[in-house]
């Protein structure tokens, strides 16, 4: 399935270590013909980290997508009412964002965009990236795995020796997961 004309909301949250692997996937989606509406959480939009400067990431994403990044709650709220997205992707999806989604806490542009999108019963793709996936976030991940319209990019342990509770999605499975989710199917296996 090509993605010509598919409107993808692409949300980045604060797992900064994955940005340099995620941004090329945004470019690939654009090359496949998708229209990309970029969204960032407050922290991903404003914080400079050892993984890069926020300004540089913003410029790169806006250059690829040819759209301004939504980075406020007010900017994210109209996504659902205006039917702006056919599918929403959250990659990386941090443990913090997973907890907010699992417990209906809507206090960032990222979770507002997701909530607004889901009101239209359209698919949401989660690319998990969190250091506590097999500890504090495990319960919340379980909640989301059982929700309608939620689809997970297959994920694995990040580094079982030095980070035994860390989970990260498999970057090469992001686009296949999006294609399956557009047909209301979960790419399998989810964990591996």
C-alpha positions in Angstrom: 0.0 0.0 0.0 1.4 3.4 -1.0 0.6 6.3 1.3 -0.4 8.8 -1.4 -2.8 11.4 0.1 -2.8 9.7 3.6 -2.8 12.4 6.3 -0.5 11.3 9.1 -0.2 13.1 12.4 3.3 12.4 13.6 3.9 13.1 17.2 7.3 13.1 18.9 7.6 13.0 22.7 10.6 13.1 25.0 12.7 10.0 24.2 15.3 12.3 22.7 17.8 9.4 22.1 15.6 8.1 19.2 15.1 11.4 17.3 17.9 10.8 14.8 16.4 7.4 13.9 12.8 8.6 13.8 13.3 11.7 11.6 14.5 9.6 8.6 11.2 7.6 8.9 9.3 10.9 8.7 11.2 11.6 5.5 10.4 8.1 4.2 6.7 8.6 4.9 6.8 11.9 3.0 8.5 10.2 0.1 5.8 7.5 0.0 3.3 10.3 -0.6 1.9 10.9 2.9 1.0 14.4 4.1 2.7 14.8 7.5 1.3 17.0 10.2 4.1 17.2 12.8 3.3 17.5 16.5 5.7 17.8 19.5 5.2 17.6 23.2 6.3 20.7 25.2 9.6 19.1 26.2 10.5 17.7 22.8 9.8 21.1 21.2 11.8 23.1 23.7 14.6 21.1 25.4 18.2 20.9 24.2 19.8 17.7 25.2 23.0 15.7 24.7 21.2 14.2 21.6 20.8 17.6 19.9 19.3 21.0 20.0 15.5 21.5 19.8 15.9 24.3 17.2 17.8 21.9 14.8 15.2 19.1 15.2 12.4 21.6 14.6 14.0 23.0 11.4 14.7 19.5 10.1 11.2 18.2 10.7 9.5 21.3 9.3 11.7 21.2 6.3 10.8 17.5 5.6 7.1 17.9 6.2 6.7 21.3 4.7 4.4 22.0 7.7 4.8 24.0 11.0 5.0 21.8 14.1 2.0 21.9 16.3 3.4 22.5 19.8 0.5 24.0 21.9 -2.6 22.5 23.3 -4.7 25.1 21.4 -3.0 24.1 18.2 -3.6 20.4 18.7 -7.3 20.5 19.8 -8.8 21.1 16.3 -7.1 18.0 14.8 -10.2 15.8 15.5 -13.0 18.3 14.9 -11.5 19.3 11.6 -10.7 15.7 10.6 -7.0 16.6 9.8 -5.6 13.1 10.3 -6.3 9.6 8.9 -3.9 8.1 11.3 -1.8 9.3 14.2 1.7 8.1 15.0 3.5 8.7 18.3 7.2 7.8 17.9 8.9 8.0 20.1 6.2 7.5 22.7 7.8 8.0 26.2 6.7 6.3 29.4 5.4 9.7 30.5 3.1 9.9 27.5 2.0 6.3 27.8 1.0 7.0 31.5 -1.0 10.0 30.4 -2.8 8.1 27.7 -3.5 5.2 30.0 -5.0 7.5 32.6 -6.7 10.1 30.3 -4.4 13.0 31.4 -4.5 15.6 28.7 -2.0 18.3 29.5 0.5 18.5 26.6 0.1 19.2 22.9 1.0 15.5 22.2 -1.7 14.0 24.3 -4.2 16.6 23.2 -3.5 15.8 19.5 -3.9 12.1 20.2 -7.2 12.6 22.1 -8.5 14.8 19.4 -7.6 12.4 16.7 -9.1 9.4 18.5 -12.5 11.0 18.8 -12.9 10.1 15.1 -12.3 6.4 15.8 -9.2 6.4 13.6 -6.0 4.4 14.2 -3.2 5.4 16.6 0.3 3.9 16.2 2.5 3.8 19.3 6.3 3.5 18.9 7.3 2.9 22.5 10.6 4.1 23.9 11.0 4.1 27.6 13.5 3.0 30.2 10.9 1.7 32.5 8.8 -0.4 30.1 9.2 -3.6 32.1 8.8 -1.9 35.4 6.7 1.3 36.2 5.3 1.6 32.7 4.3 -2.0 32.2 0.8 -1.6 33.6 0.1 1.4 31.4 1.4 -0.4 28.3 -0.9 -3.3 29.2 -3.9 -0.9 29.3 -3.1 0.6 25.9 -2.5 -2.8 24.3 -6.1 -3.6 25.1 -7.6 -0.4 23.7 -9.5 -0.1 20.5 -7.8 1.8 17.7 -4.3 1.5 19.4 -1.6 -0.3 17.4 1.9 -0.9 18.6 5.0 -0.9 16.5 6.7 -4.2 17.4 9.1 -3.6 20.3 11.9 -5.3 22.2 14.2 -4.8 25.1 16.6 -1.9 24.4 19.7 -3.3 26.2 18.8 -6.1 28.6 22.3 -6.0 30.2 22.7 -2.4 31.1 19.0 -1.3 30.9 17.0 -4.4 31.9 13.6 -2.7 32.0 14.0 -0.5 28.9 11.8 -1.0 25.8 12.2 0.5 22.3 10.2 0.0 19.1 11.8 -1.5 16.1 12.4 1.4 13.7 12.2 -0.7 10.6 8.7 -1.8 11.5 7.2 1.7 11.8 6.0 2.0 8.3 4.7 -1.6 8.0 2.8 -1.0 11.3 1.2 2.2 9.9 0.1 0.3 6.7 -1.4 -2.5 8.7 -3.1 -0.1 11.2 -4.8 1.7 8.2 -6.5 -1.7 7.6 -7.3 -2.0 11.3 -4.7 -4.8 11.8 -1.9 -5.1 14.4 1.4 -6.1 12.9 2.7 -9.3 14.6 4.5 -10.3 16.6 4.2 -7.3 18.9 7.1 -8.3 21.2 10.3 -9.8 19.9 
